[in-house]
Amino acid sequence: MDANQSKEITVILKDWSSGNRAAADSLILLVYQELRRIAASYLRQQRVDHTLQPTALVHEAYLKLVDISEVNWQDRAHFFAVAAQTMRHILVDHARALLSDKRGGAAQKLALDEAIGLSTDNNQDIDLLALDEALKELATFDEKQSRIVELRFFGGLTVEETAVVMKISPATVKREWATARAWLFRRMKKEFNSAQK
């Protein structure tokens, strides 16, 4: 996305924040492809039998975003940060509903190394609900790291975009991202090992 388009998105978001609901309609034309890319990227990491498609995820997220009232949209990065959080909630709710429907069936799985960006010797699986719980636990003692994981993993934001949203340096994002991944790796590996016993 070029700088002009990024500025145009910011202007539309400001209009939306000022109460111009029609601005939301203009926004979708500019952000749809990027939202779909993020959704597709995330869903590629899911099991092949995942029933939620990128288009459906984008549409559901967008409907929830448009329904939010009284948001003071700052800029493009802020919008995509909120979109990341919205997608996370939708995916977790979808996994919970699927688990409930199956009455104890397996939750949505993704490879442990894909979930936290680390390579492992074996392709261990974790479920999305467990990852969400781990992120909630991480947030209890390090909100910044939990937010960075959410933005990078669920939102598909780059290090630089995450730095803008968090108002911290890219070097801090990289450092916190590495620390959070290491903690999640240990936490999820422990949970995986417990489930195997």
C-alpha positions in Angstrom: 0.0 0.0 0.0 1.5 3.3 -1.0 1.8 6.5 1.1 -1.1 8.3 -0.8 -3.5 5.4 -0.2 -2.5 5.2 3.4 -3.2 9.0 3.8 -6.5 8.5 2.0 -7.5 5.8 4.5 -6.6 8.1 7.4 -8.7 10.9 6.0 -11.7 8.5 5.5 -11.2 7.2 9.1 -11.2 10.7 10.5 -14.5 11.4 8.5 -15.9 8.2 10.0 -14.9 9.2 13.5 -16.7 12.5 12.9 -19.9 10.7 12.4 -19.9 10.3 8.6 -21.2 6.7 8.4 -20.9 6.7 4.6 -17.2 6.9 5.1 -17.2 3.3 6.2 -18.5 2.3 2.7 -15.7 4.2 1.1 -13.2 2.6 3.4 -14.0 -1.0 2.4 -13.0 -0.3 -1.2 -9.5 0.7 0.1 -8.9 -1.9 2.8 -10.7 -5.0 1.5 -7.8 -6.6 -0.3 -5.4 -6.0 2.6 -8.0 -7.4 5.1 -8.5 -10.4 2.8 -4.7 -11.0 2.5 -4.4 -11.0 6.3 -7.3 -13.4 6.7 -6.0 -15.7 4.0 -2.6 -15.7 5.5 -3.9 -16.6 8.9 -6.3 -19.2 7.7 -3.6 -20.9 5.6 -2.1 -21.8 9.0 -5.3 -23.6 10.1 -6.2 -27.2 9.4 -7.4 -27.9 5.9 -10.8 -28.7 7.2 -11.3 -25.3 8.7 -14.8 -24.1 7.7 -14.3 -20.4 7.8 -13.1 -18.9 4.5 -11.1 -15.6 4.2 -13.9 -13.8 2.5 -16.3 -14.7 5.3 -13.8 -13.7 8.0 -13.3 -10.3 6.3 -17.0 -9.7 5.9 -17.8 -10.7 9.5 -14.9 -8.6 10.8 -15.9 -5.6 8.7 -19.5 -5.8 9.9 -18.3 -5.8 13.5 -16.0 -2.8 12.8 -18.7 -0.8 11.1 -21.0 -1.5 14.1 -18.5 0.0 16.6 -19.7 3.3 17.7 -17.6 6.2 19.0 -14.2 5.1 17.9 -11.7 7.9 17.4 -9.8 6.3 14.5 -6.3 7.6 14.4 -4.9 6.3 11.2 -4.5 3.2 9.0 -2.4 1.4 11.5 -5.0 1.9 14.3 -7.7 0.6 12.0 -5.7 -2.6 11.2 -4.9 -3.1 14.9 -8.6 -3.0 15.8 -9.3 -5.3 12.8 -6.7 -7.8 14.1 -8.3 -7.9 17.5 -11.7 -8.3 15.9 -10.5 -11.2 13.7 -9.0 -12.9 16.7 -12.3 -12.7 18.6 -14.2 -14.1 15.5 -11.7 -17.0 15.1 -11.8 -17.9 18.8 -15.6 -17.7 18.8 -15.7 -19.8 15.7 -13.4 -22.4 17.3 -15.5 -22.4 20.5 -18.7 -22.9 18.5 -17.2 -25.7 16.5 -16.0 -27.4 19.7 -19.4 -27.0 21.2 -21.1 -28.5 18.1 -18.8 -31.5 18.2 -19.4 -31.9 21.9 -15.9 -32.4 22.9 -14.4 -32.8 19.5 -11.0 -31.4 18.6 -10.7 -27.6 18.5 -9.2 -25.9 15.5 -5.5 -26.8 15.4 -2.5 -25.1 14.0 1.1 -26.2 14.0 3.0 -25.0 17.1 5.9 -23.6 15.1 3.4 -21.7 12.8 1.5 -20.4 15.8 4.4 -18.7 17.4 6.9 -18.5 14.6 9.5 -20.9 15.9 10.7 -24.1 14.4 10.3 -27.3 16.4 11.7 -30.8 15.9 8.3 -32.3 15.5 5.2 -30.7 14.1 3.2 -30.5 17.3 -0.3 -29.1 17.1 -2.1 -26.8 19.5 -5.6 -25.4 19.3 -6.7 -21.9 18.7 -8.5 -21.8 22.0 -5.3 -22.8 23.9 -3.4 -20.1 22.1 -6.0 -17.5 23.0 -5.9 -18.6 26.6 -2.1 -18.4 26.6 -2.3 -14.9 25.2 -4.7 -13.9 28.0 -2.3 -15.3 30.5 0.6 -13.5 28.9 -1.5 -10.2 29.1 -1.8 -10.6 32.9 1.9 -10.0 33.3 2.9 -8.3 30.0 0.2 -6.5 28.2 2.6 -5.1 25.6 3.9 -8.5 24.5 0.4 -10.0 24.3 -0.7 -7.0 22.1 2.4 -7.4 19.9 1.6 -11.1 19.3 -2.0 -10.2 18.6 -1.0 -7.5 16.0 1.7 -9.6 14.4 -0.1 -13.0 14.4 -3.8 -12.3 14.1 -3.5 -9.0 12.3 -0.6 -9.8 10.0 1.1 -6.4 10.8 4.7 -5.9 10.0 7.3 -5.0 12.7 7.1 -1.4 11.5 3.3 -1.3 11.5 3.2 -2.8 14.9 5.6 -0.2 16.2 3.4 2.6 14.8 0.3 1.1 16.5 2.1 0.5 19.8 4.0 3.9 19.7 7.3 2.1 20.3 10.4 1.5 18.2 10.7 -1.3 15.7 13.7 -2.6 17.8 11.5 -2.8 20.8 8.8 -4.7 18.8 11.4 -7.2 17.6 12.8 -7.7 21.1 9.3 -8.1 22.7 8.1 -10.3 19.8 11.0 -12.7 20.3 10.5 -12.8 24.1 6.7 -13.4 23.7 7.3 -16.2 21.2 9.7 -17.9 23.5 7.3 -17.7 26.4 4.4 -18.9 24.3 6.5 -21.8 22.9 7.3 -23.0 26.5 3.7 -22.5 27.6 2.2 -24.3 24.6 4.7 -27.1 24.6 4.0 -27.7 28.3 0.3 -27.9 27.5 0.8 -30.1 24.5 3.0 -32.5 26.6 0.3 -32.6 29.4 -2.4 -33.4 26.9 -0.3 -36.4 25.5 -0.1 -38.0 29.0 
